[in-house]
Amino acid sequence: MPRQGAIVAVLATAGLASSFMFTLMVPIQSKLPELLDASREDTAWVVTSTLLAAAVITPISGRLGDMYGKRRILLVLVSVMIVGSVVAALSTGIIGVIVGRTLQGAIVGVVPLGISIMRDVLHEDRVDSAIAFMSATLGVGGALGLPISALVTERSDWHVLFWMAAGLGAIVFALVLWIVPVSVLRTAGRFDYIGAAGLAVGLIGVLLAISRGNEWGWSSPPVLAFGLGGLVVLLAWGWFELRIDEPLLDLRVAARPAVLLTNIASIAMGFSLFASNVVYPQMLELPVATGGFGLSLLAASLVVMPSGLVMMVLSPVAGRIAVRTGPKLLLLLGAISLIAAYGFTLLFSSEVWHLVVANILIGAGIGFGYASMPMLIMRSVPQSETGASNGLNALFRSLGTSTAAAVIGAVLATYTVDYGGVPVPTSEGFTLSLILGGAAAIVALAVAFFIPKRRSPQERHPSLPQ
C-alpha cells in the first residue's frame, strides 16, 4: 500500500507540473510586447503555440503509451518540457520563447497517461480515488501556480519562471523513474503515422481559427482557410481511420454512447471552466472606477486560489462517491455546482467575498466534473485503449477551453469603455460572459443525464475480444 500511495503522489506531482505550464505566462502576458520587443499579435503566439502543441500531442502520446509503454512516453514528454523550459529561459527574443513554449506544451499529455497508468498498476479499490486526486491537480496547479508566478515576476527576472519549470520537470522525471513501475500492458501493432499527421494538421487548422479569430477577424481569409481546411482534413482523417486495421484512434470505441457523451460534456465543462478563468481575474483586477475591485495580480490570484484548494480537498470525496454510486453522479454534481457559481455571481458580485464564494463553487464543480470524465471513459473502453481514449478526452476538454478563450475574449472586447485611453470591459460584457459560462454548464448537465449508467458485459471485462 505505501508503494501504491507513492505512485499516486508522483503522478499527481506530474499533473501539478502540467497545470503550472498554463499559468506560467499569466503574470507577464500583457508585458510580453515590451519584454520581447515584438508586436502584441506576435507575442500572442507565446500562448497559442503551447495550446496547439498540447492539443496535438495529447491524443498521439496516449496512443504511443498504449503501444510502447505509458511510463516511457510520460518520461519522454517530461524531457521535452524540460528542454523547452531551458530554451525559453536562455532566450531573449520572441522566436526562442515561442519554440520553448511549444515544447513545454508536451507536458499536458502526462495527465491522461498518468491516469491510465493508475488503472494498470493500482489496486482496483484505489483507482477511483487516485483518479480524482490526479484530476484535482489540474486546478490546484493553476491555483497555486498563479500567485507563485506573480510573486516571482514582481521580485525577480521573468526568465526565472522558466528555470523553475525546468527544475520542476527534472524533479518529476527523477521521481517517475524511481517510483512508477514500467508499464507491462501493451497494444500490439504498428503506429499509424498517417493518422497522426492527419490529426495534427486538422487540429492545428481548427484551433488556429478558434484561437486567433478575434485578432484576424472571424470572416478573414486566414481564419476561414484554417478553420474550413482543418475541418475537411479531420473529416478525411475520420474516413481513413475507420478503414484501416490499426488506427491511431479506434473511432468505433470513441462512438460508444458513454464515451461520446462524456466527450461532448467535456467540451461544455472545459468552456465553463475557462470562462471563469477569464472573467473572475479581470473583474478583480480592473480599476474601481470602471466597476472592478482594483486588486493587484497577486491579490486577485489569492482570491481565485480557493477553487484549486477545494478541488484537492474534495478529491477523496469524489473517489468515494464514484465507488458507491458511479462517476455519472460526479459529473451531474459538478455541472450543478458550476451553474450555482455563475448564478450566484450574476446575483451577487459587489464584494470580494462574493467572488471567493463563487470560486469555491467553481472548484467543487471542476473537481467533481474533471474527476468523473476519465472514470467514465475507462469504464467504457478496453484496457488496450485507455491511453488513447484518455488523450482524446483531454483533447475535447482543450477544445472547450479554446472555444471559451475565443468567445469570452470576443464578448469582453466588444463591450468596452475607454479608461485613460485603454479599452476595458463593461459590466454588460461580464454579465454576458457569466451567462455563457452558466449556459455551458447547463449543457454539460443535460448531456450527463443521458450517459449510460451501467456497463455492458464487454465493457466490464475489457480483455474480452471487441
N, C-alpha and C positions, 0 to 999 in steps of 0.2 A: 504493500500500500504506500509506504513512503516514496518508493521509486515512482509509482504512478502519480503521486502528488507532485513530484519534482518535474515529471514530463509536462504536466498541465501548467505548472508555473513557468517553465521555459518557453513553451509555445505561447502562453499569454504575454510574456515579455516580447516575443516576436510580434505579436499583434499590437502591442503598445508602440513599438518602433514603426510599424506600418502607419498607424493613425497619426503619429507625430510628424510624418513627412508632409501631411496636408495642412498642418498648422504652422509649419516651419517658416513660411514666407509671409504669413499674415501681417506681422508687425512692420515689415519693410515694403510691403507690396506697393503702397502709394508713393514710396520714395525711390522705387527702382529706376524711373527715368533719370533722376538726378545721380543716383549711385553708379549707374551703368552708362551714363551719358548716351541715352538712346530715347527714342520716342515712346510714348505710352503704348502705342499699338505693338511695337516690337517687344517691349517688356512684358506684354500680356502672354507672350509665348513661354515665359518662365513658368507660368501656371498651366497653360494649355498643354505644353509638352508632357508634363507629368501625368495629366489626365489621360492623354492619348496613349501613352506608354502603358499605364496601368490597365486601361480597358482592353488593349490588345494582348498584353502578356498574361493577364489573369486566367482566361479560359484555356489558352495554349499551355501554360505551365501546369494547369490542372491535369490536362491530358498527358503531358510528359511525366508528371508524377505517377499517374496510374501505370505507365508503361515502364519507366526506368527507376522508380523508387521515389517516394514522396519526400523523404528526408534529403536525398541527394539534390533534388530540384530546389527544395527550400534553401539549402545551403548555397546553391548557385545564385538564387535571387538575392539573398543577403549579400553575397560577394559583389554582385553587380551594383547594389545600393551603396556599398562601401566605396567602390571605385567612383561612382557618380558623386558621392559626397566630397571625396578628395579633389576630384576635378573641379567642382564648384568652389571649394574652399580656396583653391590656388588660382582661381580666375578673377580677373578684374574687369573683363569685357563681357558683353552680353552673350556671345557665342559659347564661351566656356561654361557660363552659368546655365544656359539652355541645355547644353549637352549633359551637364551634370544632373540637372533636374529630370531630364528624360531617363537617365539611368536610374535615378532614385525611384522612379515610378515602378520599377520591377518589384519593390518590396511589398506592394499591395497583394501580390499573389500568395504571400505566406499565410494569410488568414484562412482562405479556403483549403489550402494544403494542410495547414495545422489542424483544422477541424477534421479533415479526412484521416490524418494520422491518428487522431484521438479515437476514431471509430475502429481503426485497425488494431491499436495496441492497448487500449484501456479495457478494464472490466466492464461488462455490459451495464452494471448498476451505476457506473460513474460517468458514462458517456454524455448523458443529457446535461448534467450539472457542469461538466467540463466545457461542453459546447457553449452553454450560457455564459460561463465565465470568460471564455475567449471572445465571444461576440461582444461582451461588455467592454473589452479593451478598445474597440473601435470608437467608443465615445470617451472613455477615460483618457486615452492617449491624447485626444484633441483637447479635452477639458483641462488637463494638466499641462499639456504642451504649450497652449496659447499663453498663459501667464509666464511660463518659463522663458519662452521665446521673446515675449515683450520685455521681460526684465533684462535678458541678455543684451538685446538691442539698445536698451536705454543706458546700459553700463559699459558696453564693450563694442568692438568692431563686429559688423554684421557677418563677416566670414566665420566667426566663432560658431554660429549656428550650424554650419556645415561640418566643422570639426566635431561638434557634439554629435551630429548624426552619424559621422564615421565611427566615432568611439562607441556609440550605442550599437551600431551594426556589428562591430568587432566583438563586443560582449555577447550579443545574440548568437553570432557564428560559433564562438567557443562553447557556449552553453549547449547549443543544439548538438554540436559534435560530441560533447561529453555525455549528455543526459539522454537525448532522444535516440531510441533504438533504430537500427536500419530497417527500412520497410521490406517486408517479405512478400506482400501481396502485389503481384504484377499482372498487367494485362499483356497478353502475347500479341504479336503482330508488328507491322511497320508503321512508323509515324506518317501521318497524312500531311506532307509538305504543301501540296497544292491547296488543301483545305485551310491550312494555317495561313498561307499567303492570301487567299481569297477573303478569309475572315478579317485579317489585318487591314487590307485595302478597303473593304466595305465599312468597317467600323471607323477607320480614320476619316473617311469621307463624311459619314453621317455626323460624327462627333465634332468635326471641324465646322460643319454647317451650324450645328447647335451652339457650340461654344463661341463662335465668332460672329454669329448672326447680328448681334447688337452693333458691333463695330463696323462690319462690312455692309450692313443693310440686308434685311431678310429677302428682298427681291433682287439683290445684286447678282450679277452673273457668277461670281465665285461661290456664293452660298448655294445657289441653285445647282451649279455644276457639281460641287462636292456632295450636297445632300441627295440629289436625284441619282447622281452617279454611284454614290455609296449604296443607296437602296437597290439599284439594279445589280450591283455586284453581290450584295447579300442574297438577293433572290436567286441569282445564278449559283451562288455558293450552296444555298439550301438544296437546290435541284441536284447539284453534284454530290452533296453529302448523302442524299437518300439513295444514290445509285452505285455507291462503292461499298466494298466488303468491310473495309477498315477505316471508317470515317473519323475525322478529328472529334466530332461530337455526334453521338447517336441521337438524331433528331426524333426518332420514334420513342425513345425513352423520354426525351425532353417534352414530347407531346402528351405524355400521360397526364390525366386531369390534375392530380395532386401536384405534379412538377410544374405544369404550365400555369396553373392558377397561382401557385406560390411565386413564380417568377413575375407574373403580372402584378401581384400585390407588392412585390419587391420594388418595382418601378414607382408605384404610388408612395410607398413608405420612404424610399430614397428621396423623392421630391419633397415630401412633408418634412423630413429631417433637414435637408439643406435649406429649405425656405426659412426655417428657424435660425440656422447658422448665418444667414444673410441679414434677416430682419432685426433680430434682437440686439446684436452688437451695434448696428447703426443707430437704432433707437437710443441706446445708452451713450453713444459717443457724440452724437450731434449736439451742437450748441443749444443751450437752454432757450435762446432767443428764437430758434427755429422749431421748438417743440420737443427737443431731445433732453437728455439729462446732463450733458456736458462732462461725462466721465472720460478719464484717460483710457488708453487701450488696456493698460494693466488692471485698472479698476473694473472696467467692463468685462474683462476676461474672468475676474473673480466672481462677478455676478452670474456669468454663464456657467462657471465651473461646477456648481451643484448638479447639473444634468449628468455629467460623467460620473460623479461620485454616486449618484442614485443608481446608475446602471451597474456599478460594481457591487453595491450593497444588495441589489435585487437579484443578482445573478444566481445565488444559491436558491432563492425562492423560485425563480424561473425553472431551474432544474427539477425541483420537487413537483411543481405544477405539471411539467411535461411528463414526469414519471407516472403521476396519478391520473391525469386526465388526457394527456396527449398534447402535442405542441400547437394544435389548432387553436385551443383556448388562449394560449400565449399571444398569438397573432391578433386575435379578437380584442384581448385586453390592451395590447399595445396600441391598436388603432383607436380604441375608445379613449385612452389616455391622451393621445395626440389631439383628438377632437376637443377634449376638455381643455387642453393647454391653449389652443387657438381661440376657443370660445371664451375662456377666462380673460385672455389678453384683449379681445375685442370689447369686453365689458369693463375691464379694469386694467389701465395702463398708465395711471397718473403718478405712481410711486415706484421707486426702485424695487421695493419688496414685492410688488405685483409681478415684475419680470422674474424675480427669484422663484416665486411660486410656479410661474409658467414654465420655467426651465426645469424645475423638479418634475413636473408632469411630462415634459418632453423627454427627460431622462428615463422615466418609467416606461413611456411609450416605445422609445427606441430600444431600451434594454429588453423588454419583452418581445417586441416585434423582430429585432435582429437575431435574438436567440432562437426564435421559432423557425426561421427560414431554413437554416441548414438541417435542423431536425426533421422538418417536413420533407426536404429533399432526400435525405439519406434513408428515410423510411420507405422511399418510393423508387429507388434505383438499385440496381445490382451493385455489389461491393466493388466490382471492377470499374465502375463508372463514377465513384464518389468524387474523385479529384476533379474530373472534367465537369461534372454536374454542379459541384460547389463553385467552381470557377465561373460557370455560366450564370449561376445565381448572383454572384458578386458583380458580374458584368451588368445584369439587369438593374441592380441597385445603383451602379455607376451611371446608367442611362437616366435613371430618375434624378440623381443629383445634378447631372449635367444639364438636363432639361430645366430643373429648378433654377440653376445659376443663370441660364439664358432668360427664362420667363420672368423671374423676380427682378433680375437686373434690368430688363426692358421696362417693367412696370415702374420701378423706382426712378429710372432715367426719364420716363415720360411725365410723371407727376413730380415736378421740381419747382423750387422757388429760388430766386437769386439771393445769395447771402455773401456780401463782401466780394462780389464778382465770381463767386463759386456756386454752381447749382447744387442744391441739397434737396433730398426727398421731402415731400409734404406728408401730412397726416393721412391724406386720401391715398397716397401711394402705399403707405404702411398698412392701412386698412384693407386695401385690395390684396396686398401680398399675404396678409394673415388669412383672408378668406380663401385664397388659392391653396395655402398650406393646409387649412382645415378641410377643404374640399378633397384634396389628395388623400387625406386620412380617411375620409368617408368612403372614397373609392376602395381603399385598402380593406376597410371593414366589410364592404359589400362583397368584394371578391373572396375574402376569407370565409364568409359564410358558406360558400359553395365548394370549398376544398373538401374532398372526401376524408372522413374521419378515420375509417377503418381501412386497413391494407388488405389487398388480395393475398391468397396463399403464396403466389410467386414473390410478391413484394416482401412478405415476412421472411422468406427464405431466398435471399438474393443470389445464393450459389446455384439455384436451380437453373436449368437451361432457359434462355429467354426466347 
